[in-house]
Amino acid sequence: MEIGLTAEGGKLDSVRWALTKDDKETSAALGDNGGTLIFDGAGDYALTAIAKDAHGREFSSEPVVIKVLPNLSLSLTADTDKLHEDEAAAISLTVEHGTPSTIEWALTHDGEDVSVPLDDHGGKLAFDGAGAYVLTAAVTDELGKEYTAACRWRSAR
């Protein structure tokens, strides 16, 4: 994230930066005019500029609060990888490190789209005929980043 600093009404003698992550001090490798801030993990960050003028007086900016979200980790599982066309598979979707904003399912049967009757955590999935099936879960976090997981299996007559 690009950080910049502007001063109104005078020249700054020096600037130092105070950065906290989840209310604990951490380092901010920024120059007098700012720079690029790299976050070392998910959490709640607060950045404050502390400037000193030529008379030695210190002035602090209001803190800028930045929430860094974790990357979601998906686990899509089925209770079987082979089954007969008249059987159903139990599907389970687990999302770690956060809560998704949306979950969309897609299912193909031999490359053709098929409707998916699953809820946000999975459910039972029945198969209409023999062939190759691919189930994909597309999960979007609150900032719009998408994560996907897929299961493949073959249904026999």
Chimera marker file (.cmm) of the C-alpha trace (Angstrom):
<marker_set name="trace">
<marker id="1" x="0.000" y="0.000" z="0.000" r="1" g="1" b="0" radius="0.5"/>
<marker id="2" x="1.385" y="3.416" z="-0.968" r="1" g="1" b="0" radius="0.5"/>
<marker id="3" x="1.649" y="5.888" z="1.926" r="1" g="1" b="0" radius="0.5"/>
<marker id="4" x="2.280" y="9.618" z="1.504" r="1" g="1" b="0" radius="0.5"/>
<marker id="5" x="2.686" y="12.557" z="3.870" r="1" g="1" b="0" radius="0.5"/>
<marker id="6" x="2.019" y="16.228" z="3.239" r="1" g="1" b="0" radius="0.5"/>
<marker id="7" x="2.632" y="19.070" z="5.707" r="1" g="1" b="0" radius="0.5"/>
<marker id="8" x="0.660" y="22.297" z="5.767" r="1" g="1" b="0" radius="0.5"/>
<marker id="9" x="2.110" y="25.526" z="7.112" r="1" g="1" b="0" radius="0.5"/>
<marker id="10" x="5.780" y="24.704" z="7.505" r="1" g="1" b="0" radius="0.5"/>
<marker id="11" x="8.800" y="22.579" z="6.798" r="1" g="1" b="0" radius="0.5"/>
<marker id="12" x="9.306" y="19.309" z="8.611" r="1" g="1" b="0" radius="0.5"/>
<marker id="13" x="12.687" y="18.540" z="10.123" r="1" g="1" b="0" radius="0.5"/>
<marker id="14" x="12.042" y="14.793" z="10.450" r="1" g="1" b="0" radius="0.5"/>
<marker id="15" x="9.275" y="12.212" z="10.346" r="1" g="1" b="0" radius="0.5"/>
<marker id="16" x="8.956" y="8.887" z="12.084" r="1" g="1" b="0" radius="0.5"/>
<marker id="17" x="6.183" y="6.378" z="11.713" r="1" g="1" b="0" radius="0.5"/>
<marker id="18" x="4.362" y="4.388" z="14.382" r="1" g="1" b="0" radius="0.5"/>
<marker id="19" x="2.628" y="1.217" z="13.257" r="1" g="1" b="0" radius="0.5"/>
<marker id="20" x="0.627" y="-1.187" z="15.391" r="1" g="1" b="0" radius="0.5"/>
<marker id="21" x="-0.849" y="-4.542" z="14.465" r="1" g="1" b="0" radius="0.5"/>
<marker id="22" x="-3.666" y="-5.695" z="16.724" r="1" g="1" b="0" radius="0.5"/>
<marker id="23" x="-2.576" y="-3.027" z="19.273" r="1" g="1" b="0" radius="0.5"/>
<marker id="24" x="1.056" y="-4.242" z="19.368" r="1" g="1" b="0" radius="0.5"/>
<marker id="25" x="3.933" y="-2.171" z="17.977" r="1" g="1" b="0" radius="0.5"/>
<marker id="26" x="5.487" y="-3.380" z="14.744" r="1" g="1" b="0" radius="0.5"/>
<marker id="27" x="7.961" y="-1.854" z="12.313" r="1" g="1" b="0" radius="0.5"/>
<marker id="28" x="7.105" y="0.470" z="9.434" r="1" g="1" b="0" radius="0.5"/>
<marker id="29" x="9.943" y="0.903" z="6.935" r="1" g="1" b="0" radius="0.5"/>
<marker id="30" x="8.841" y="4.257" z="5.521" r="1" g="1" b="0" radius="0.5"/>
<marker id="31" x="10.845" y="7.361" z="4.643" r="1" g="1" b="0" radius="0.5"/>
<marker id="32" x="10.101" y="10.988" z="5.525" r="1" g="1" b="0" radius="0.5"/>
<marker id="33" x="7.647" y="11.270" z="2.621" r="1" g="1" b="0" radius="0.5"/>
<marker id="34" x="6.076" y="7.842" z="3.064" r="1" g="1" b="0" radius="0.5"/>
<marker id="35" x="6.641" y="4.913" z="0.730" r="1" g="1" b="0" radius="0.5"/>
<marker id="36" x="5.257" y="1.426" z="0.341" r="1" g="1" b="0" radius="0.5"/>
<marker id="37" x="3.962" y="-0.359" z="3.412" r="1" g="1" b="0" radius="0.5"/>
<marker id="38" x="4.008" y="-4.148" z="3.313" r="1" g="1" b="0" radius="0.5"/>
<marker id="39" x="1.774" y="-5.975" z="5.765" r="1" g="1" b="0" radius="0.5"/>
<marker id="40" x="3.110" y="-9.148" z="7.365" r="1" g="1" b="0" radius="0.5"/>
<marker id="41" x="-0.236" y="-10.827" z="7.906" r="1" g="1" b="0" radius="0.5"/>
<marker id="42" x="-3.912" y="-10.366" z="8.588" r="1" g="1" b="0" radius="0.5"/>
<marker id="43" x="-4.966" y="-8.056" z="11.390" r="1" g="1" b="0" radius="0.5"/>
<marker id="44" x="-5.987" y="-4.544" z="12.360" r="1" g="1" b="0" radius="0.5"/>
<marker id="45" x="-3.229" y="-2.018" z="11.670" r="1" g="1" b="0" radius="0.5"/>
<marker id="46" x="-2.980" y="1.629" z="12.718" r="1" g="1" b="0" radius="0.5"/>
<marker id="47" x="-0.379" y="3.952" z="11.178" r="1" g="1" b="0" radius="0.5"/>
<marker id="48" x="0.546" y="7.347" z="12.650" r="1" g="1" b="0" radius="0.5"/>
<marker id="49" x="3.046" y="9.912" z="11.338" r="1" g="1" b="0" radius="0.5"/>
<marker id="50" x="4.999" y="11.795" z="14.009" r="1" g="1" b="0" radius="0.5"/>
<marker id="51" x="6.668" y="14.881" z="12.533" r="1" g="1" b="0" radius="0.5"/>
<marker id="52" x="9.185" y="17.208" z="14.149" r="1" g="1" b="0" radius="0.5"/>
<marker id="53" x="9.625" y="20.793" z="12.992" r="1" g="1" b="0" radius="0.5"/>
<marker id="54" x="12.797" y="22.928" z="13.067" r="1" g="1" b="0" radius="0.5"/>
<marker id="55" x="11.978" y="24.051" z="16.642" r="1" g="1" b="0" radius="0.5"/>
<marker id="56" x="11.829" y="20.453" z="17.924" r="1" g="1" b="0" radius="0.5"/>
<marker id="57" x="8.045" y="20.424" z="18.331" r="1" g="1" b="0" radius="0.5"/>
<marker id="58" x="6.316" y="17.110" z="17.530" r="1" g="1" b="0" radius="0.5"/>
<marker id="59" x="3.035" y="16.813" z="15.724" r="1" g="1" b="0" radius="0.5"/>
<marker id="60" x="1.133" y="13.559" z="15.278" r="1" g="1" b="0" radius="0.5"/>
<marker id="61" x="-1.326" y="12.713" z="12.544" r="1" g="1" b="0" radius="0.5"/>
<marker id="62" x="-4.587" y="11.007" z="13.236" r="1" g="1" b="0" radius="0.5"/>
<marker id="63" x="-4.018" y="7.263" z="12.893" r="1" g="1" b="0" radius="0.5"/>
<marker id="64" x="-4.959" y="5.639" z="9.608" r="1" g="1" b="0" radius="0.5"/>
<marker id="65" x="-6.673" y="2.318" z="10.350" r="1" g="1" b="0" radius="0.5"/>
<marker id="66" x="-6.210" y="-0.515" z="7.868" r="1" g="1" b="0" radius="0.5"/>
<marker id="67" x="-7.860" y="-3.929" z="8.186" r="1" g="1" b="0" radius="0.5"/>
<marker id="68" x="-5.914" y="-6.668" z="6.402" r="1" g="1" b="0" radius="0.5"/>
<marker id="69" x="-8.049" y="-9.724" z="5.678" r="1" g="1" b="0" radius="0.5"/>
<marker id="70" x="-6.656" y="-13.251" z="5.706" r="1" g="1" b="0" radius="0.5"/>
<marker id="71" x="-6.709" y="-15.361" z="2.575" r="1" g="1" b="0" radius="0.5"/>
<marker id="72" x="-9.521" y="-17.873" z="2.804" r="1" g="1" b="0" radius="0.5"/>
<marker id="73" x="-8.644" y="-21.546" z="2.830" r="1" g="1" b="0" radius="0.5"/>
<marker id="74" x="-11.196" y="-23.866" z="1.209" r="1" g="1" b="0" radius="0.5"/>
<marker id="75" x="-11.700" y="-27.566" z="1.675" r="1" g="1" b="0" radius="0.5"/>
<marker id="76" x="-14.243" y="-29.220" z="-0.626" r="1" g="1" b="0" radius="0.5"/>
<marker id="77" x="-14.799" y="-32.911" z="0.071" r="1" g="1" b="0" radius="0.5"/>
<marker id="78" x="-17.092" y="-35.701" z="-1.045" r="1" g="1" b="0" radius="0.5"/>
<marker id="79" x="-17.647" y="-38.939" z="0.878" r="1" g="1" b="0" radius="0.5"/>
<marker id="80" x="-16.739" y="-40.935" z="-2.256" r="1" g="1" b="0" radius="0.5"/>
<marker id="81" x="-14.875" y="-40.502" z="-5.536" r="1" g="1" b="0" radius="0.5"/>
<marker id="82" x="-16.754" y="-43.264" z="-7.425" r="1" g="1" b="0" radius="0.5"/>
<marker id="83" x="-20.430" y="-44.193" z="-7.255" r="1" g="1" b="0" radius="0.5"/>
<marker id="84" x="-23.342" y="-45.622" z="-9.215" r="1" g="1" b="0" radius="0.5"/>
<marker id="85" x="-25.683" y="-43.315" z="-11.116" r="1" g="1" b="0" radius="0.5"/>
<marker id="86" x="-28.534" y="-43.941" z="-8.659" r="1" g="1" b="0" radius="0.5"/>
<marker id="87" x="-26.454" y="-42.965" z="-5.600" r="1" g="1" b="0" radius="0.5"/>
<marker id="88" x="-25.772" y="-39.602" z="-3.971" r="1" g="1" b="0" radius="0.5"/>
<marker id="89" x="-22.569" y="-38.177" z="-2.561" r="1" g="1" b="0" radius="0.5"/>
<marker id="90" x="-22.351" y="-36.131" z="0.633" r="1" g="1" b="0" radius="0.5"/>
<marker id="91" x="-20.564" y="-32.858" z="-0.195" r="1" g="1" b="0" radius="0.5"/>
<marker id="92" x="-18.923" y="-30.662" z="2.434" r="1" g="1" b="0" radius="0.5"/>
<marker id="93" x="-17.390" y="-27.189" z="2.050" r="1" g="1" b="0" radius="0.5"/>
<marker id="94" x="-15.228" y="-25.821" z="4.870" r="1" g="1" b="0" radius="0.5"/>
<marker id="95" x="-13.922" y="-22.254" z="4.786" r="1" g="1" b="0" radius="0.5"/>
<marker id="96" x="-11.106" y="-21.333" z="7.166" r="1" g="1" b="0" radius="0.5"/>
<marker id="97" x="-9.629" y="-17.925" z="8.061" r="1" g="1" b="0" radius="0.5"/>
<marker id="98" x="-12.716" y="-15.832" z="7.491" r="1" g="1" b="0" radius="0.5"/>
<marker id="99" x="-16.315" y="-15.692" z="6.403" r="1" g="1" b="0" radius="0.5"/>
<marker id="100" x="-17.223" y="-15.674" z="2.714" r="1" g="1" b="0" radius="0.5"/>
<marker id="101" x="-19.548" y="-13.029" z="1.299" r="1" g="1" b="0" radius="0.5"/>
<marker id="102" x="-20.855" y="-15.373" z="-1.390" r="1" g="1" b="0" radius="0.5"/>
<marker id="103" x="-20.608" y="-19.039" z="-2.336" r="1" g="1" b="0" radius="0.5"/>
<marker id="104" x="-21.492" y="-20.168" z="-5.850" r="1" g="1" b="0" radius="0.5"/>
<marker id="105" x="-21.626" y="-23.763" z="-7.020" r="1" g="1" b="0" radius="0.5"/>
<marker id="106" x="-21.037" y="-25.069" z="-10.549" r="1" g="1" b="0" radius="0.5"/>
<marker id="107" x="-21.431" y="-28.679" z="-11.687" r="1" g="1" b="0" radius="0.5"/>
<marker id="108" x="-20.598" y="-30.205" z="-15.045" r="1" g="1" b="0" radius="0.5"/>
<marker id="109" x="-21.485" y="-33.673" z="-16.346" r="1" g="1" b="0" radius="0.5"/>
<marker id="110" x="-19.222" y="-34.688" z="-19.242" r="1" g="1" b="0" radius="0.5"/>
<marker id="111" x="-18.494" y="-30.976" z="-19.803" r="1" g="1" b="0" radius="0.5"/>
<marker id="112" x="-22.161" y="-29.838" z="-19.788" r="1" g="1" b="0" radius="0.5"/>
<marker id="113" x="-23.520" y="-27.530" z="-17.043" r="1" g="1" b="0" radius="0.5"/>
<marker id="114" x="-25.917" y="-29.167" z="-14.570" r="1" g="1" b="0" radius="0.5"/>
<marker id="115" x="-27.962" y="-27.478" z="-11.808" r="1" g="1" b="0" radius="0.5"/>
<marker id="116" x="-26.582" y="-27.732" z="-8.269" r="1" g="1" b="0" radius="0.5"/>
<marker id="117" x="-28.933" y="-28.136" z="-5.256" r="1" g="1" b="0" radius="0.5"/>
<marker id="118" x="-26.324" y="-27.403" z="-2.543" r="1" g="1" b="0" radius="0.5"/>
<marker id="119" x="-26.366" y="-24.837" z="0.260" r="1" g="1" b="0" radius="0.5"/>
<marker id="120" x="-23.430" y="-22.797" z="1.569" r="1" g="1" b="0" radius="0.5"/>
<marker id="121" x="-21.932" y="-25.784" z="3.412" r="1" g="1" b="0" radius="0.5"/>
<marker id="122" x="-22.683" y="-28.509" z="0.856" r="1" g="1" b="0" radius="0.5"/>
<marker id="123" x="-25.362" y="-31.217" z="1.116" r="1" g="1" b="0" radius="0.5"/>
<marker id="124" x="-26.304" y="-34.322" z="-0.877" r="1" g="1" b="0" radius="0.5"/>
<marker id="125" x="-25.596" y="-34.391" z="-4.581" r="1" g="1" b="0" radius="0.5"/>
<marker id="126" x="-27.416" y="-36.926" z="-6.791" r="1" g="1" b="0" radius="0.5"/>
<marker id="127" x="-26.249" y="-37.916" z="-10.274" r="1" g="1" b="0" radius="0.5"/>
<marker id="128" x="-28.484" y="-38.251" z="-13.354" r="1" g="1" b="0" radius="0.5"/>
<marker id="129" x="-26.332" y="-40.635" z="-15.315" r="1" g="1" b="0" radius="0.5"/>
<marker id="130" x="-22.995" y="-42.280" z="-15.784" r="1" g="1" b="0" radius="0.5"/>
<marker id="131" x="-20.035" y="-40.090" z="-16.695" r="1" g="1" b="0" radius="0.5"/>
<marker id="132" x="-17.456" y="-37.638" z="-15.411" r="1" g="1" b="0" radius="0.5"/>
<marker id="133" x="-18.584" y="-34.929" z="-12.968" r="1" g="1" b="0" radius="0.5"/>
<marker id="134" x="-16.743" y="-31.824" z="-11.766" r="1" g="1" b="0" radius="0.5"/>
<marker id="135" x="-18.111" y="-29.769" z="-8.878" r="1" g="1" b="0" radius="0.5"/>
<marker id="136" x="-16.616" y="-26.329" z="-8.224" r="1" g="1" b="0" radius="0.5"/>
<marker id="137" x="-17.218" y="-24.017" z="-5.271" r="1" g="1" b="0" radius="0.5"/>
<marker id="138" x="-16.366" y="-20.335" z="-5.913" r="1" g="1" b="0" radius="0.5"/>
<marker id="139" x="-16.122" y="-18.356" z="-2.679" r="1" g="1" b="0" radius="0.5"/>
<marker id="140" x="-15.804" y="-14.562" z="-2.585" r="1" g="1" b="0" radius="0.5"/>
<marker id="141" x="-14.540" y="-12.627" z="0.443" r="1" g="1" b="0" radius="0.5"/>
<marker id="142" x="-15.815" y="-9.203" z="1.544" r="1" g="1" b="0" radius="0.5"/>
<marker id="143" x="-13.318" y="-7.374" z="-0.704" r="1" g="1" b="0" radius="0.5"/>
<marker id="144" x="-14.311" y="-9.354" z="-3.797" r="1" g="1" b="0" radius="0.5"/>
<marker id="145" x="-11.337" y="-11.741" z="-3.994" r="1" g="1" b="0" radius="0.5"/>
<marker id="146" x="-12.416" y="-15.132" z="-5.312" r="1" g="1" b="0" radius="0.5"/>
<marker id="147" x="-11.177" y="-18.538" z="-4.159" r="1" g="1" b="0" radius="0.5"/>
<marker id="148" x="-12.100" y="-21.858" z="-5.777" r="1" g="1" b="0" radius="0.5"/>
<marker id="149" x="-12.031" y="-25.531" z="-4.894" r="1" g="1" b="0" radius="0.5"/>
<marker id="150" x="-13.120" y="-28.499" z="-7.004" r="1" g="1" b="0" radius="0.5"/>
<marker id="151" x="-14.036" y="-32.182" z="-6.678" r="1" g="1" b="0" radius="0.5"/>
<marker id="152" x="-14.017" y="-34.672" z="-9.537" r="1" g="1" b="0" radius="0.5"/>
<marker id="153" x="-15.522" y="-38.119" z="-9.740" r="1" g="1" b="0" radius="0.5"/>
<marker id="154" x="-16.937" y="-40.706" z="-12.058" r="1" g="1" b="0" radius="0.5"/>
<marker id="155" x="-20.403" y="-42.193" z="-11.888" r="1" g="1" b="0" radius="0.5"/>
<marker id="156" x="-20.957" y="-45.668" z="-13.347" r="1" g="1" b="0" radius="0.5"/>
<marker id="157" x="-24.113" y="-47.486" z="-14.456" r="1" g="1" b="0" radius="0.5"/>
<link id1="1" id2="2" r="1" g="1" b="0" radius="0.2"/>
<link id1="2" id2="3" r="1" g="1" b="0" radius="0.2"/>
<link id1="3" id2="4" r="1" g="1" b="0" radius="0.2"/>
<link id1="4" id2="5" r="1" g="1" b="0" radius="0.2"/>
<link id1="5" id2="6" r="1" g="1" b="0" radius="0.2"/>
<link id1="6" id2="7" r="1" g="1" b="0" radius="0.2"/>
<link id1="7" id2="8" r="1" g="1" b="0" radius="0.2"/>
<link id1="8" id2="9" r="1" g="1" b="0" radius="0.2"/>
<link id1="9" id2="10" r="1" g="1" b="0" radius="0.2"/>
<link id1="10" id2="11" r="1" g="1" b="0" radius="0.2"/>
<link id1="11" id2="12" r="1" g="1" b="0" radius="0.2"/>
<link id1="12" id2="13" r="1" g="1" b="0" radius="0.2"/>
<link id1="13" id2="14" r="1" g="1" b="0" radius="0.2"/>
<link id1="14" id2="15" r="1" g="1" b="0" radius="0.2"/>
<link id1="15" id2="16" r="1" g="1" b="0" radius="0.2"/>
<link id1="16" id2="17" r="1" g="1" b="0" radius="0.2"/>
<link id1="17" id2="18" r="1" g="1" b="0" radius="0.2"/>
<link id1="18" id2="19" r="1" g="1" b="0" radius="0.2"/>
<link id1="19" id2="20" r="1" g="1" b="0" radius="0.2"/>
<link id1="20" id2="21" r="1" g="1" b="0" radius="0.2"/>
<link id1="21" id2="22" r="1" g="1" b="0" radius="0.2"/>
<link id1="22" id2="23" r="1" g="1" b="0" radius="0.2"/>
<link id1="23" id2="24" r="1" g="1" b="0" radius="0.2"/>
<link id1="24" id2="25" r="1" g="1" b="0" radius="0.2"/>
<link id1="25" id2="26" r="1" g="1" b="0" radius="0.2"/>
<link id1="26" id2="27" r="1" g="1" b="0" radius="0.2"/>
<link id1="27" id2="28" r="1" g="1" b="0" radius="0.2"/>
<link id1="28" id2="29" r="1" g="1" b="0" radius="0.2"/>
<link id1="29" id2="30" r="1" g="1" b="0" radius="0.2"/>
<link id1="30" id2="31" r="1" g="1" b="0" radius="0.2"/>
<link id1="31" id2="32" r="1" g="1" b="0" radius="0.2"/>
<link id1="32" id2="33" r="1" g="1" b="0" radius="0.2"/>
<link id1="33" id2="34" r="1" g="1" b="0" radius="0.2"/>
<link id1="34" id2="35" r="1" g="1" b="0" radius="0.2"/>
<link id1="35" id2="36" r="1" g="1" b="0" radius="0.2"/>
<link id1="36" id2="37" r="1" g="1" b="0" radius="0.2"/>
<link id1="37" id2="38" r="1" g="1" b="0" radius="0.2"/>
<link id1="38" id2="39" r="1" g="1" b="0" radius="0.2"/>
<link id1="39" id2="40" r="1" g="1" b="0" radius="0.2"/>
<link id1="40" id2="41" r="1" g="1" b="0" radius="0.2"/>
<link id1="41" id2="42" r="1" g="1" b="0" radius="0.2"/>
<link id1="42" id2="43" r="1" g="1" b="0" radius="0.2"/>
<link id1="43" id2="44" r="1" g="1" b="0" radius="0.2"/>
<link id1="44" id2="45" r="1" g="1" b="0" radius="0.2"/>
<link id1="45" id2="46" r="1" g="1" b="0" radius="0.2"/>
<link id1="46" id2="47" r="1" g="1" b="0" radius="0.2"/>
<link id1="47" id2="48" r="1" g="1" b="0" radius="0.2"/>
<link id1="48" id2="49" r="1" g="1" b="0" radius="0.2"/>
<link id1="49" id2="50" r="1" g="1" b="0" radius="0.2"/>
<link id1="50" id2="51" r="1" g="1" b="0" radius="0.2"/>
<link id1="51" id2="52" r="1" g="1" b="0" radius="0.2"/>
<link id1="52" id2="53" r="1" g="1" b="0" radius="0.2"/>
<link id1="53" id2="54" r="1" g="1" b="0" radius="0.2"/>
<link id1="54" id2="55" r="1" g="1" b="0" radius="0.2"/>
<link id1="55" id2="56" r="1" g="1" b="0" radius="0.2"/>
<link id1="56" id2="57" r="1" g="1" b="0" radius="0.2"/>
<link id1="57" id2="58" r="1" g="1" b="0" radius="0.2"/>
<link id1="58" id2="59" r="1" g="1" b="0" radius="0.2"/>
<link id1="59" id2="60" r="1" g="1" b="0" radius="0.2"/>
<link id1="60" id2="61" r="1" g="1" b="0" radius="0.2"/>
<link id1="61" id2="62" r="1" g="1" b="0" radius="0.2"/>
<link id1="62" id2="63" r="1" g="1" b="0" radius="0.2"/>
<link id1="63" id2="64" r="1" g="1" b="0" radius="0.2"/>
<link id1="64" id2="65" r="1" g="1" b="0" radius="0.2"/>
<link id1="65" id2="66" r="1" g="1" b="0" radius="0.2"/>
<link id1="66" id2="67" r="1" g="1" b="0" radius="0.2"/>
<link id1="67" id2="68" r="1" g="1" b="0" radius="0.2"/>
<link id1="68" id2="69" r="1" g="1" b="0" radius="0.2"/>
<link id1="69" id2="70" r="1" g="1" b="0" radius="0.2"/>
<link id1="70" id2="71" r="1" g="1" b="0" radius="0.2"/>
<link id1="71" id2="72" r="1" g="1" b="0" radius="0.2"/>
<link id1="72" id2="73" r="1" g="1" b="0" radius="0.2"/>
<link id1="73" id2="74" r="1" g="1" b="0" radius="0.2"/>
<link id1="74" id2="75" r="1" g="1" b="0" radius="0.2"/>
<link id1="75" id2="76" r="1" g="1" b="0" radius="0.2"/>
<link id1="76" id2="77" r="1" g="1" b="0" radius="0.2"/>
<link id1="77" id2="78" r="1" g="1" b="0" radius="0.2"/>
<link id1="78" id2="79" r="1" g="1" b="0" radius="0.2"/>
<link id1="79" id2="80" r="1" g="1" b="0" radius="0.2"/>
<link id1="80" id2="81" r="1" g="1" b="0" radius="0.2"/>
<link id1="81" id2="82" r="1" g="1" b="0" radius="0.2"/>
<link id1="82" id2="83" r="1" g="1" b="0" radius="0.2"/>
<link id1="83" id2="84" r="1" g="1" b="0" radius="0.2"/>
<link id1="84" id2="85" r="1" g="1" b="0" radius="0.2"/>
<link id1="85" id2="86" r="1" g="1" b="0" radius="0.2"/>
<link id1="86" id2="87" r="1" g="1" b="0" radius="0.2"/>
<link id1="87" id2="88" r="1" g="1" b="0" radius="0.2"/>
<link id1="88" id2="89" r="1" g="1" b="0" radius="0.2"/>
<link id1="89" id2="90" r="1" g="1" b="0" radius="0.2"/>
<link id1="90" id2="91" r="1" g="1" b="0" radius="0.2"/>
<link id1="91" id2="92" r="1" g="1" b="0" radius="0.2"/>
<link id1="92" id2="93" r="1" g="1" b="0" radius="0.2"/>
<link id1="93" id2="94" r="1" g="1" b="0" radius="0.2"/>
<link id1="94" id2="95" r="1" g="1" b="0" radius="0.2"/>
<link id1="95" id2="96" r="1" g="1" b="0" radius="0.2"/>
<link id1="96" id2="97" r="1" g="1" b="0" radius="0.2"/>
<link id1="97" id2="98" r="1" g="1" b="0" radius="0.2"/>
<link id1="98" id2="99" r="1" g="1" b="0" radius="0.2"/>
<link id1="99" id2="100" r="1" g="1" b="0" radius="0.2"/>
<link id1="100" id2="101" r="1" g="1" b="0" radius="0.2"/>
<link id1="101" id2="102" r="1" g="1" b="0" radius="0.2"/>
<link id1="102" id2="103" r="1" g="1" b="0" radius="0.2"/>
<link id1="103" id2="104" r="1" g="1" b="0" radius="0.2"/>
<link id1="104" id2="105" r="1" g="1" b="0" radius="0.2"/>
<link id1="105" id2="106" r="1" g="1" b="0" radius="0.2"/>
<link id1="106" id2="107" r="1" g="1" b="0" radius="0.2"/>
<link id1="107" id2="108" r="1" g="1" b="0" radius="0.2"/>
<link id1="108" id2="109" r="1" g="1" b="0" radius="0.2"/>
<link id1="109" id2="110" r="1" g="1" b="0" radius="0.2"/>
<link id1="110" id2="111" r="1" g="1" b="0" radius="0.2"/>
<link id1="111" id2="112" r="1" g="1" b="0" radius="0.2"/>
<link id1="112" id2="113" r="1" g="1" b="0" radius="0.2"/>
<link id1="113" id2="114" r="1" g="1" b="0" radius="0.2"/>
<link id1="114" id2="115" r="1" g="1" b="0" radius="0.2"/>
<link id1="115" id2="116" r="1" g="1" b="0" radius="0.2"/>
<link id1="116" id2="117" r="1" g="1" b="0" radius="0.2"/>
<link id1="117" id2="118" r="1" g="1" b="0" radius="0.2"/>
<link id1="118" id2="119" r="1" g="1" b="0" radius="0.2"/>
<link id1="119" id2="120" r="1" g="1" b="0" radius="0.2"/>
<link id1="120" id2="121" r="1" g="1" b="0" radius="0.2"/>
<link id1="121" id2="122" r="1" g="1" b="0" radius="0.2"/>
<link id1="122" id2="123" r="1" g="1" b="0" radius="0.2"/>
<link id1="123" id2="124" r="1" g="1" b="0" radius="0.2"/>
<link id1="124" id2="125" r="1" g="1" b="0" radius="0.2"/>
<link id1="125" id2="126" r="1" g="1" b="0" radius="0.2"/>
<link id1="126" id2="127" r="1" g="1" b="0" radius="0.2"/>
<link id1="127" id2="128" r="1" g="1" b="0" radius="0.2"/>
<link id1="128" id2="129" r="1" g="1" b="0" radius="0.2"/>
<link id1="129" id2="130" r="1" g="1" b="0" radius="0.2"/>
<link id1="130" id2="131" r="1" g="1" b="0" radius="0.2"/>
<link id1="131" id2="132" r="1" g="1" b="0" radius="0.2"/>
<link id1="132" id2="133" r="1" g="1" b="0" radius="0.2"/>
<link id1="133" id2="134" r="1" g="1" b="0" radius="0.2"/>
<link id1="134" id2="135" r="1" g="1" b="0" radius="0.2"/>
<link id1="135" id2="136" r="1" g="1" b="0" radius="0.2"/>
<link id1="136" id2="137" r="1" g="1" b="0" radius="0.2"/>
<link id1="137" id2="138" r="1" g="1" b="0" radius="0.2"/>
<link id1="138" id2="139" r="1" g="1" b="0" radius="0.2"/>
<link id1="139" id2="140" r="1" g="1" b="0" radius="0.2"/>
<link id1="140" id2="141" r="1" g="1" b="0" radius="0.2"/>
<link id1="141" id2="142" r="1" g="1" b="0" radius="0.2"/>
<link id1="142" id2="143" r="1" g="1" b="0" radius="0.2"/>
<link id1="143" id2="144" r="1" g="1" b="0" radius="0.2"/>
<link id1="144" id2="145" r="1" g="1" b="0" radius="0.2"/>
<link id1="145" id2="146" r="1" g="1" b="0" radius="0.2"/>
<link id1="146" id2="147" r="1" g="1" b="0" radius="0.2"/>
<link id1="147" id2="148" r="1" g="1" b="0" radius="0.2"/>
<link id1="148" id2="149" r="1" g="1" b="0" radius="0.2"/>
<link id1="149" id2="150" r="1" g="1" b="0" radius="0.2"/>
<link id1="150" id2="151" r="1" g="1" b="0" radius="0.2"/>
<link id1="151" id2="152" r="1" g="1" b="0" radius="0.2"/>
<link id1="152" id2="153" r="1" g="1" b="0" radius="0.2"/>
<link id1="153" id2="154" r="1" g="1" b="0" radius="0.2"/>
<link id1="154" id2="155" r="1" g="1" b="0" radius="0.2"/>
<link id1="155" id2="156" r="1" g="1" b="0" radius="0.2"/>
<link id1="156" id2="157" r="1" g="1" b="0" radius="0.2"/>
</marker_set>
